[in-house]
Amino acid sequence: MDNGVCYLHLVTDAYSRKIIGWVLSDSLKSSESLQALRQAINQALDMSDSVRLDGLIHHSDRGVQYCCDAYVACLKQYGISISMTEDYKPTDNAIAERINGIIKSECVYPRRHFQSIDDAREIIGRYIHFYNHSRPHMSIGMKVPAIVHMEQGEQRKMWKNKFHANDENTSEENNVSLQKTLDVK
């Protein structure tokens, strides 16, 4: 921004790649990450007949905001399992890193900076809507996240597995079974 920095707290559904909770803040306080988590939980509860979300997995890096008592208590309250990266490698949280890179390259970097946090919040909010409702993804069969978020079952990925590119039996590898999880960064 013209006069400082801001931080984007995201919660993403790993199955659909849909951003289901987000807060743009001038701090990395855990309360901001918790607010994004609560948005995601409320959205998941709206789609459920339950008051618990047993079976969901919350995956994150080991940032202090995801390890704090309030964040962990919120996950446990709704029956959400906790998964964290082992060794601080960005590849261990690839979905979150990919979404961060997309937002930076397509929304943030072309502008160089935002005039204010309100300006950034408005522009990034519009971009997240575009990302969820208009931007197709190869990892989910060239569909948009909002559509896939309503589906179940295997998603057909559109890229080739570089390790099996010469195998004749790669057609089954293009179907990937993903369970609904929450992935954050």
Backbone bond lengths (Angstrom), bond angles and torsions (degrees), N, CA, C in turn:
res aa  C-N    CA-C-N  psi(-1)  N-CA   C-N-CA  omega(-1)  CA-C   N-CA-C  phi
1 M - - - 1.451 - - 1.526 108.66 -
2 D 1.295 116.24 165.79 1.461 120.25 177.78 1.527 111.87 -56.33
3 N 1.330 116.25 -35.31 1.468 119.22 -173.88 1.530 112.84 -128.58
4 G 1.298 118.67 43.86 1.455 120.83 177.67 1.513 112.75 143.41
5 V 1.319 115.18 -159.48 1.455 121.66 -178.82 1.522 109.16 -126.76
6 C 1.315 114.92 164.21 1.457 120.19 172.95 1.516 107.90 -139.01
7 Y 1.331 115.53 163.52 1.452 122.27 -174.13 1.519 109.13 -127.59
8 L 1.320 115.40 135.97 1.455 121.13 179.16 1.524 108.92 -104.08
9 H 1.317 115.63 118.50 1.462 123.01 178.11 1.523 106.38 -99.11
10 L 1.319 117.39 117.82 1.463 122.51 -175.46 1.523 112.13 -120.64
11 V 1.324 115.65 145.72 1.455 122.34 166.45 1.525 105.04 -126.28
12 T 1.319 115.87 125.29 1.457 122.25 -174.70 1.519 110.07 -123.04
13 D 1.311 116.13 138.73 1.460 121.07 173.42 1.529 107.71 -80.19
14 A 1.317 117.32 117.87 1.462 121.35 -176.39 1.523 112.38 -66.61
15 Y 1.309 117.98 -30.07 1.460 121.64 -179.56 1.526 110.90 -67.30
16 S 1.311 116.61 -48.27 1.473 120.76 -173.71 1.520 114.03 -101.92
17 R 1.313 117.84 -13.50 1.459 124.69 -174.13 1.535 111.83 69.65
18 K 1.316 117.54 11.65 1.467 121.21 -179.84 1.528 109.94 -77.45
19 I 1.320 116.19 133.57 1.457 121.67 173.12 1.522 106.18 -77.56
20 I 1.331 116.45 115.65 1.469 120.05 -173.44 1.525 112.89 -110.36
21 G 1.315 116.83 -2.42 1.456 121.28 175.08 1.518 108.69 -159.34
22 W 1.331 117.05 134.90 1.455 118.28 177.34 1.525 110.81 -157.23
23 V 1.310 114.30 147.10 1.459 122.97 176.05 1.516 107.09 -141.31
24 L 1.311 117.16 133.15 1.458 122.11 172.83 1.517 106.78 -105.87
25 S 1.318 115.88 125.73 1.457 121.13 -171.61 1.517 110.73 -139.17
26 D 1.313 115.25 164.27 1.454 119.82 174.48 1.531 111.67 -91.48
27 S 1.347 116.48 9.64 1.466 119.19 179.67 1.527 110.73 -143.13
28 L 1.316 114.69 166.74 1.463 122.46 174.58 1.527 111.19 -101.34
29 K 1.315 117.12 20.94 1.464 120.85 -179.08 1.521 110.58 -57.41
30 S 1.319 114.76 144.27 1.453 119.63 -179.98 1.528 111.59 -62.79
31 S 1.315 117.93 -26.84 1.467 120.33 179.29 1.524 111.39 -62.65
32 E 1.313 117.82 -30.18 1.465 121.77 178.32 1.532 110.10 -72.47
33 S 1.328 116.55 -43.81 1.468 120.49 176.62 1.523 110.32 -64.33
34 L 1.312 116.75 -38.22 1.461 121.78 178.40 1.525 111.07 -64.39
35 Q 1.314 116.97 -36.18 1.469 120.78 176.82 1.533 110.36 -64.12
36 A 1.332 117.81 -42.88 1.469 121.15 177.53 1.531 110.05 -64.20
37 L 1.325 117.05 -40.23 1.462 120.76 177.74 1.526 110.60 -62.00
38 R 1.313 117.07 -43.66 1.471 120.18 -179.36 1.525 111.42 -63.74
39 Q 1.342 117.56 -35.73 1.470 120.15 174.30 1.527 109.72 -59.17
40 A 1.326 115.68 -46.70 1.466 120.59 -178.75 1.524 110.82 -64.01
41 I 1.312 116.82 -43.31 1.470 120.43 179.99 1.525 110.03 -63.43
42 N 1.321 117.45 -44.56 1.469 120.40 179.26 1.519 111.27 -60.06
43 Q 1.332 117.04 -40.34 1.462 120.66 178.38 1.534 110.37 -65.28
44 A 1.325 116.60 -42.30 1.462 120.20 179.31 1.524 110.84 -65.81
45 L 1.317 117.76 -39.44 1.464 120.95 178.98 1.523 110.95 -66.97
46 D 1.333 117.21 -34.61 1.467 120.74 177.01 1.524 111.31 -61.97
47 M 1.337 117.09 -28.47 1.467 121.94 -179.25 1.524 111.82 -92.36
48 S 1.319 117.36 -0.21 1.459 121.56 -173.24 1.524 110.51 -118.94
49 D 1.314 115.04 157.98 1.464 120.61 174.63 1.522 110.67 -94.73
50 S 1.301 118.17 8.27 1.452 123.24 -173.01 1.528 111.03 -116.73
51 V 1.311 116.23 165.30 1.463 120.97 172.77 1.525 110.16 -101.65
52 R 1.336 115.61 1.19 1.464 121.18 176.09 1.521 108.88 -122.65
53 L 1.294 115.68 160.65 1.461 120.65 -177.92 1.530 109.84 -123.12
54 D 1.333 115.04 42.93 1.463 120.37 178.51 1.525 109.35 -53.92
55 G 1.315 115.75 137.98 1.457 120.75 179.60 1.521 112.36 102.03
56 L 1.325 117.27 -22.29 1.464 118.96 176.18 1.519 109.38 -77.50
57 I 1.317 114.75 148.55 1.459 121.90 178.33 1.511 108.02 -121.49
58 H 1.312 116.92 127.66 1.462 122.59 176.80 1.519 107.02 -100.24
59 H 1.329 116.50 115.08 1.465 121.09 -178.84 1.512 109.01 -110.75
60 S 1.324 116.71 134.19 1.468 120.80 179.45 1.517 109.81 -151.32
61 D 1.321 114.35 172.77 1.456 118.21 168.65 1.529 106.91 -79.02
62 R 1.301 117.11 -171.74 1.467 120.49 -176.13 1.528 111.94 -98.23
63 G 1.319 116.66 32.15 1.461 120.35 176.45 1.514 110.75 -59.97
64 V 1.322 116.16 145.12 1.457 121.15 -176.13 1.529 111.84 -58.87
65 Q 1.334 117.10 -30.92 1.465 119.44 -179.81 1.523 112.19 -66.07
66 Y 1.340 118.42 -26.71 1.463 121.70 179.61 1.530 112.17 -89.65
67 C 1.311 116.89 -14.43 1.467 121.89 -179.40 1.528 112.30 -99.96
68 C 1.312 117.85 -9.98 1.467 119.95 -175.36 1.529 110.43 -66.72
69 D 1.310 115.39 156.78 1.462 121.83 -175.29 1.523 112.66 -57.05
70 A 1.326 118.05 -44.13 1.469 120.74 -176.20 1.531 111.31 -65.06
71 Y 1.325 117.51 -40.88 1.463 121.54 -179.04 1.524 110.20 -66.75
72 V 1.319 116.37 -47.96 1.464 121.51 179.97 1.528 110.20 -62.95
73 A 1.333 117.36 -41.32 1.467 121.08 179.36 1.526 110.92 -62.28
74 C 1.322 117.17 -39.03 1.464 121.12 178.77 1.529 110.19 -63.36
75 L 1.316 117.19 -44.71 1.465 120.58 177.97 1.527 110.84 -61.00
76 K 1.318 116.30 -46.10 1.464 120.61 -178.83 1.526 111.48 -65.10
77 Q 1.330 117.08 -37.18 1.463 121.22 -179.83 1.521 111.65 -56.27
78 Y 1.336 116.37 -35.36 1.467 120.89 -177.42 1.524 113.00 -99.58
79 G 1.331 117.59 6.88 1.465 120.86 176.66 1.516 113.61 75.01
80 I 1.317 117.57 22.89 1.469 122.14 -178.78 1.533 108.82 -87.76
81 S 1.320 116.75 126.76 1.467 121.58 177.65 1.522 110.11 -71.42
82 I 1.327 115.54 149.78 1.462 121.43 -177.10 1.523 109.34 -110.24
83 S 1.339 115.30 128.91 1.460 122.84 176.14 1.529 107.36 -130.72
84 M 1.326 116.52 132.36 1.465 120.38 178.88 1.520 110.10 -130.92
85 T 1.314 115.27 152.14 1.458 120.38 177.88 1.519 109.41 -60.45
86 E 1.316 115.48 152.27 1.460 120.86 -177.17 1.519 113.45 -84.39
87 D 1.316 116.10 -46.15 1.460 118.69 -165.83 1.522 114.91 -134.22
88 Y 1.314 118.03 29.32 1.462 122.72 173.49 1.526 114.28 63.22
89 K 1.316 118.14 25.73 1.461 121.15 175.37 1.522 108.48 -88.44
90 P 1.331 118.78 131.00 1.469 120.30 178.26 1.523 112.98 -58.72
91 T 1.331 117.45 -29.49 1.465 119.56 -179.44 1.522 112.34 -68.42
92 D 1.325 117.61 -18.45 1.466 120.68 177.18 1.523 112.06 -73.75
93 N 1.313 116.96 -12.65 1.464 122.13 178.80 1.535 107.30 -130.92
94 A 1.326 115.44 50.16 1.468 122.15 -169.34 1.525 113.80 -60.47
95 I 1.310 119.12 -39.77 1.468 120.29 -178.17 1.522 110.09 -63.22
96 A 1.327 116.62 -46.57 1.467 119.78 178.99 1.533 110.71 -62.77
97 E 1.321 117.12 -43.19 1.472 120.23 -179.64 1.528 110.82 -64.09
98 R 1.315 117.01 -38.91 1.464 120.94 179.32 1.522 110.71 -64.02
99 I 1.325 116.79 -46.29 1.468 120.01 -179.65 1.521 110.42 -64.58
100 N 1.324 117.60 -41.27 1.465 119.92 176.37 1.526 110.83 -58.61
101 G 1.324 116.73 -43.80 1.465 120.84 179.58 1.515 112.30 -63.86
102 I 1.324 117.13 -40.75 1.466 121.11 178.47 1.528 110.08 -62.52
103 I 1.318 117.04 -47.91 1.470 120.15 -179.08 1.525 110.33 -61.87
104 K 1.328 116.73 -43.51 1.467 119.54 179.37 1.520 111.63 -63.17
105 S 1.333 117.69 -48.98 1.465 120.03 -174.46 1.524 113.18 -73.22
106 E 1.333 118.00 -33.31 1.464 119.93 -175.93 1.525 113.73 -95.51
107 C 1.322 117.62 -22.15 1.463 119.42 -174.27 1.527 113.12 -120.58
108 V 1.319 117.81 -44.98 1.463 120.66 -172.27 1.527 112.30 -85.42
109 Y 1.322 118.36 -56.65 1.462 121.42 -173.75 1.526 114.36 -60.11
110 P 1.338 120.56 -38.68 1.471 118.78 178.50 1.534 113.39 -60.47
111 R 1.325 117.99 -23.48 1.462 121.53 -179.30 1.525 112.23 -90.99
112 R 1.298 117.57 -16.24 1.454 125.34 -176.49 1.522 113.16 68.93
113 H 1.304 118.07 -44.01 1.464 121.22 177.74 1.531 108.99 -162.42
114 F 1.307 115.00 164.86 1.461 121.75 176.22 1.524 107.78 -109.68
115 Q 1.325 116.11 153.07 1.469 120.06 -179.03 1.519 112.02 -70.73
116 S 1.329 116.40 -35.87 1.457 121.42 -177.45 1.523 108.77 -156.70
117 I 1.308 116.05 172.45 1.470 119.21 177.61 1.525 110.37 -66.90
118 D 1.331 117.76 -33.71 1.465 119.99 177.39 1.527 110.65 -66.10
119 D 1.333 116.97 -40.02 1.466 122.14 176.39 1.530 109.63 -61.84
120 A 1.330 116.29 -46.54 1.471 120.89 179.30 1.524 110.51 -62.88
121 R 1.319 117.14 -42.63 1.474 121.27 -178.65 1.529 110.55 -62.10
122 E 1.322 117.20 -42.37 1.468 120.96 179.64 1.526 111.16 -65.68
123 I 1.316 117.01 -48.18 1.471 121.16 -176.83 1.525 111.02 -67.77
124 I 1.316 117.56 -44.47 1.462 120.61 179.78 1.527 110.13 -68.10
125 G 1.327 117.93 -36.91 1.465 120.85 175.95 1.522 111.99 -60.33
126 R 1.334 116.70 -43.07 1.478 120.27 176.63 1.521 110.12 -64.38
127 Y 1.336 116.68 -39.46 1.459 119.40 -179.83 1.533 110.76 -66.25
128 I 1.318 117.98 -41.72 1.465 120.82 178.83 1.528 109.67 -61.37
129 H 1.319 117.69 -39.15 1.468 120.15 176.35 1.532 109.94 -62.38
130 F 1.324 116.95 -45.60 1.467 121.77 176.34 1.536 110.13 -58.89
131 Y 1.325 116.65 -47.66 1.458 122.62 -179.17 1.537 110.69 -57.73
132 N 1.315 116.89 -45.48 1.461 121.28 -177.49 1.522 113.77 -73.89
133 H 1.329 118.02 -34.37 1.462 120.97 -169.09 1.527 115.54 -112.72
134 S 1.337 118.54 -12.59 1.470 119.80 -174.99 1.517 114.99 -131.87
135 R 1.311 119.48 -19.92 1.462 122.02 -173.01 1.527 110.75 -95.34
136 P 1.351 118.02 109.42 1.465 120.06 177.84 1.529 111.39 -70.82
137 H 1.327 115.68 153.02 1.461 121.85 -178.72 1.518 110.16 -126.65
138 M 1.325 115.74 133.76 1.458 120.11 177.96 1.526 111.47 -62.23
139 S 1.322 116.30 -33.30 1.463 120.07 -176.13 1.519 113.26 -69.57
140 I 1.316 117.94 -11.96 1.467 121.64 178.23 1.529 110.43 -127.80
141 G 1.324 115.35 37.69 1.464 120.87 172.56 1.521 114.50 70.63
142 M 1.311 117.50 31.98 1.474 123.59 179.46 1.536 111.65 61.91
143 K 1.315 116.09 31.57 1.459 121.84 173.54 1.527 108.44 -102.43
144 V 1.322 116.14 169.69 1.461 120.21 176.29 1.526 108.69 -95.29
145 P 1.326 117.28 147.98 1.462 120.58 -176.54 1.525 114.79 -54.74
146 A 1.314 119.14 -39.92 1.468 120.84 -177.28 1.525 111.66 -61.91
147 I 1.321 117.79 -35.63 1.466 121.20 177.78 1.524 110.24 -71.54
148 V 1.318 116.48 -47.77 1.463 121.08 -178.32 1.530 110.50 -63.45
149 H 1.311 116.75 -32.09 1.464 120.81 -179.25 1.533 111.81 -59.66
150 M 1.312 117.18 -25.22 1.463 121.71 179.94 1.532 112.23 -91.04
151 E 1.334 117.63 -5.12 1.459 122.13 -176.58 1.523 111.44 -95.88
152 Q 1.317 114.96 173.57 1.456 123.34 173.68 1.515 108.01 -138.92
153 G 1.305 116.49 165.59 1.462 120.97 176.23 1.508 112.43 93.10
154 E 1.315 114.28 -168.11 1.458 120.02 -176.33 1.516 111.39 -74.51
155 Q 1.314 115.35 145.45 1.461 121.92 174.28 1.525 107.76 -108.83
156 R 1.300 116.49 139.64 1.462 120.94 179.48 1.514 109.12 -90.33
157 K 1.322 116.26 115.78 1.462 119.64 177.15 1.524 109.07 -81.94
158 M 1.317 116.90 152.84 1.464 121.54 -172.79 1.529 113.30 -107.03
159 W 1.318 118.72 3.16 1.450 119.63 178.49 1.517 109.60 -104.80
160 K 1.323 115.19 162.98 1.468 119.94 -179.75 1.518 109.11 -95.08
161 N 1.315 114.70 144.53 1.448 120.91 176.30 1.525 107.33 -77.55
162 K 1.316 117.31 113.99 1.469 120.48 -174.55 1.521 112.83 -63.95
163 F 1.326 117.40 -22.25 1.458 119.90 -179.92 1.521 112.01 -80.26
164 H 1.332 117.18 -18.87 1.464 121.18 -178.46 1.530 111.36 -124.00
165 A 1.314 117.60 23.57 1.467 121.69 -175.17 1.515 112.49 -60.94
166 N 1.330 118.74 -28.23 1.456 121.11 -177.73 1.525 113.01 -95.39
167 D 1.325 116.24 -4.88 1.468 119.75 178.84 1.518 110.31 -74.80
168 E 1.331 116.13 142.90 1.464 120.04 176.49 1.519 111.51 -80.25
169 N 1.310 118.29 -18.78 1.468 121.96 -175.89 1.530 111.86 -99.84
170 T 1.319 117.79 42.80 1.460 120.01 -177.32 1.512 112.70 -92.71
171 S 1.331 118.56 -5.37 1.466 118.81 -176.83 1.526 111.85 -61.46
172 E 1.322 117.76 -37.12 1.465 119.62 178.49 1.509 111.59 -70.17
173 E 1.321 117.78 -25.89 1.460 120.05 179.85 1.519 111.90 -72.34
174 N 1.312 118.04 -15.55 1.455 120.60 178.85 1.521 112.26 -80.28
175 N 1.320 117.50 -7.22 1.454 121.02 173.24 1.516 107.43 -103.17
176 V 1.298 115.87 125.54 1.448 119.42 -177.83 1.529 108.34 -122.99
177 S 1.305 115.85 130.00 1.450 120.57 179.08 1.511 108.74 -93.16
178 L 1.301 116.23 118.73 1.464 121.60 179.86 1.512 108.25 -120.03
179 Q 1.305 116.87 135.73 1.443 117.94 173.06 1.524 107.71 -93.34
180 K 1.307 115.68 153.82 1.465 119.96 179.71 1.512 108.49 -65.28
181 T 1.349 115.86 122.28 1.460 122.15 177.68 1.511 108.62 -137.64
182 L 1.297 116.46 164.11 1.448 122.05 171.80 1.504 106.69 -103.59
183 D 1.315 118.27 128.53 1.449 123.21 -179.89 1.513 106.83 -123.39
184 V 1.299 117.64 128.26 1.460 119.42 -175.02 1.502 111.82 -126.38
185 K 1.291 113.56 159.30 1.466 121.69 172.99 1.490 108.23 -153.05
